[in-house]
Amino acid sequence: MAVHERKLTSREVETALAAEGASVSAGPPLIETGGILTVDLDAIVANWRNLAERVSPADCAAVVKADAYGCGLRQVAAALAKGGCETFFVAHIHEARIVRASAPDAVIYVLNGFPPGGASYFATSRLRPVIGSLAELVEWDAFCSVHGWTEGAAFHFDTGMSRLGLAIDEAPALSARLKTPGHGIALIMSHFACADTPEHPLNARQIQLFRELRMMFRGVAASLANSPGIFLGTAAHCDLVRPGVALYGVNPTPGSPNPMQPVVSLKGRLVQVRKVARGASVGYGATWTAPKDSRIAIVAVGYGDGHLCATAQPSGAHAIVAGTRCPIVGRVSMDLIAVDVTAVPEKSTRRGDFATLLGDGIGVDDLAAWSGMIGYEVLTGLGTRHHRVWTSSSQQS
Ligand SMILES: *Cc1c(COP(=O)(O)O)cnc(C)c1O
């Protein structure tokens, strides 16, 4: 270990030490891999509080599916639970069990419900399924009556997304259950199809349909809004909102300034810096040709790390090297990208230095725009190859 440490460049050590104010790290050690991914847990909690204040007196849950959008489920759930979040949504039972370990008292909903035979897992970890079809409901009811299980479930109604959810036509019959004590309906919910396009007519239609549902299910808590849905106004807030992506720093109000704090930063190591003569091409497909004698830094992060996409000829894409914005040139390789560092003094671009690929003003939304992705894809594609650090002012377990 000590031998490896001596091989670190001073800048690399600096980065690692700065990260040490940091509480937890995971993934390969920095020396053994190409990049360092830092997740600011305080920023996630601040973003959750920001949204919680916006929607008060409605409650604010946290959606932490897909490894908390690539940010680390265990760490994120623990930080949010400590920060005051009492309700979590995940996609799968396995994710819910990880949240349960971090947040013993939380209410945990599983958005994808359960496969045939899966009902008992909800009792084992005190989880709640989100029931999205009659077949699922029949199996759930049978499980609950056989085992006397009373923790409850969410009923998801489809108001226009046509993905998961019970049909609205079923609502009147299902609402008759409310007359039975212990009816087990803990929440009714629906999901916006177009919340990130506020002027889309489907939003108003979904809000109206959901309002009618709420009248049928009086006394039951109701939840409609995801991150951008929160910004459609109070009519969308109901009793509980379910933000995901905004917690992780993606702009929930496309076209307007981002009200959320950035959460994720990614730095990639300079493997080498090479001189490229005017007229020479760089990378697969020879899609970029040096317009003048140039210096090109080869950085150890590529599409195999979820960074940009393979075929992108990213226009406007840049990295920050020694405080300077430098264009990413040519196609992205699986494990490498090329950055034109001609504008940076040679002594500031040494082998082993780091380029900032995300953070310091480069947002998840920027990266998404450069490669024709959405912020959700950038985050969930961050992968597990990087050395990972979670920073927090308070110690995490
Ligand atoms: C993923 C998801 C959310 C969170 O959506 P964001 O746009 O990330 O805020 C909320 N509700 C449901 C049903 C979801 O599937």
The ligand as an ORCA input file, in Angstrom:
! r2SCAN-3c Opt
* xyz 0 1
  C     -39.039      7.683    -10.866
  C     -40.363      8.083    -10.337
  C     -40.510      9.262     -9.596
  C     -39.406     10.286     -9.460
  O     -39.335     11.011    -10.665
  P     -38.309     12.219    -10.890
  O     -38.700     12.755    -12.208
  O     -36.961     11.614    -10.892
  O     -38.505     13.178     -9.779
  C     -41.738      9.515     -9.003
  N     -42.777      8.651     -9.181
  C     -42.674      7.525     -9.919
  C     -43.858      6.652    -10.081
  C     -41.481      7.212    -10.536
  O     -41.379      6.111    -11.279
*
